């Protein structure tokens, strides 16, 4: 991976985790700018990439909060991306 604002590793590290809990939120580069920009910070002149990896247990602890935030923003697919990981 050469150009990404954030990389979500594994089945229990969905993108809404980054939006609501793990940190980078909505300050990630968009529209292809990850080729030359990193998430917004005081040292934004440096190129960086955030890597997020949660275990099933860790995501389970945050799942309710993530779904609540997603639903508050009317982002049902974000909420569903959390729920589907815990369906049997």
Buried (B, 14 or more C-beta within 10 A) or exposed (E): EEEBBBEBEEEBBBBBBBBBBBEBEEEBBEEEEBEEBBBEEEEEEEEEBBEBEBEEEBBBEBBEEBBEBBEEEEBEEBBBBBEEBEEE
